[in-house]
Amino acid sequence: MSLRLYDTGTRTIRDFVPLTAGRAGVYVCGATPQAAPHIGHMRSGVTYDLLYRWLLASGYDVTFVRNVTDVDDKIINVAAQTGVPWFAVAEANQRVFNRGYDVLGCLPPTVEPRATGHVPEMIVLMRRLIEQGHAYNVGDDVYFDVLSWADRYGSLSNQKLDNMRPAGDSVGDERKRDPRDFALWKGAKPGEPSWETPWGPGRPGWHLECSAMATKYLGPAFDIHGGGVDLIFPHHENELAQSTAAGDGFARYWMHNGLLTVAGEKMSKSVGNVVLLSDLLDKARPAEVRYYLGAAHYRSKIDYTDEALHDAAAAYRRIEAFVVRAVEMAGRVEAGAVPQAFADAMDDDLGVPQALAVVHESVREGNTAMAAGDKDALVRVLGELRAMLGVLGLDPLSPQWESAGDDLSDVVDALVSVALEQRQAARTRKDYAAADAIRDRLAAAGVIIEDTPRGPRWELKRS
């Protein structure tokens, strides 16, 4: 079975057939860094990291582009409210976004373009649209003429033009030919950043930025465009309209991940229910947070609760504990090939829930092999398991997770080993009270001891 993806544009699951055999071009709408990332942003980051990893594991040469919208009304408003320059607001928050991606084990994109670095490409795109009769300028502002593309506008969001209401920040501008026309370029305003264009100074509209950056790095037609479901309209609809009206094939598959809500409501500052990534990292380790954000199917909605995070963390710890015990018995086995059932699940529109079911079944099989002392079976299972966890970005033996926040691991190991030797000496002389006291003091310090046929093993207690 080859990879099949749900395409928002056709509202069907389609076989993935790239423009160029063996290669895949992916563009994902990244951050508008007016504030620190919330867990919805990070869910999107993990979703498209899973896509990236599976394409790589499937043998594709992937160009993965994730943009940064570093000039935007929201950023400018934050700058005005705080007295911090707009570019400093964007830069500081983008660093937090990137740390979040890194902490959750997301692979770095092939390129991470910023809107402010691609104004020349935007000017070229606007000129093409104006020359072809699909855009017009009113003073220093440039608008896309929706009626010039009326037979195709609304195809991505499955809306009819007659039923659409104006959307975006130019609503109410009576200079527009039609209320639904959207801004490609916004004329300069006092105190706001601006760039020179043939139509006057100003700054780019949100939709124009992504079209210019996507085609700059992936060409006029490319394979996959991704983002959150909240971007389908107006952002992605407008991207598609302006790009295809200019003559570009643009994206052949549109992927959209579901929303992450809190107590059934969309996260909003006005409601006061925004959950930041830092909030989750106070309650679970990064690998456990990644497991939580990636475990549901990417198109489904997740309603965040502390209990759900706790359950996900416990599930990951079961996998992690098995891997640690298996390495103690079988040695450090390198990743092998993923089982066919896992590949079938991932090929079926990134079916991570089904893929995780295969992972947990492998853990059960490995525990059975371990109990039976079947080292050959254990080596096979561990190799398959590491391959699957590598695709999911969850391999406990990867450098990302082995070293995460544990720079003193060798020191701790040495100290615990001394305590265990003292405990064993106490048991040898039948001083069981002293042995139990050592165990209790280790437990109080967060060190859990497990007596096994191969001797005692320890691990840190997980909250």
Secondary structure, DSSP 8 states (H G I E B T S, - for coil): ---EEEETTTTEEEE---SSTTEEEEEEEEE--SS--BHHHHHHHHHHHHHHHHHHHTT-EEEEEEEE--S-HHHHHHHHHHT--HHHHHHHHHHHHHHHHHHTT----SB--BGGG-HHHHHHHHHHHHHTTSEEEETTEEEE-GGGGTTTTTTTTT--GGG----STTTT-TTSSSTT-EEEEEE--TTS--B--TT-SEEE-HHHHHHHHHHHHH-SEEEEEEEEGGGIIIIIHHHHHHHHHTT--EEEEEEEE--EEETTEE--TTTT---BHHHHHTTS-HHHHHHHHHHS-TTS-EEE-HHHHHHHHHHHHHHHHHHHHHHHHH---------HHHHHHHHBT--HHHHHHHHHHHHHHHHHHHHTT-HHHHHHHHHHHHHHHHHHT--TTSHHHHSTT-TTHHHHHHHHHHHHHHHHHHHHTT-HHHHHHHHHHHHHTTEEEEEETTEEEEEE---
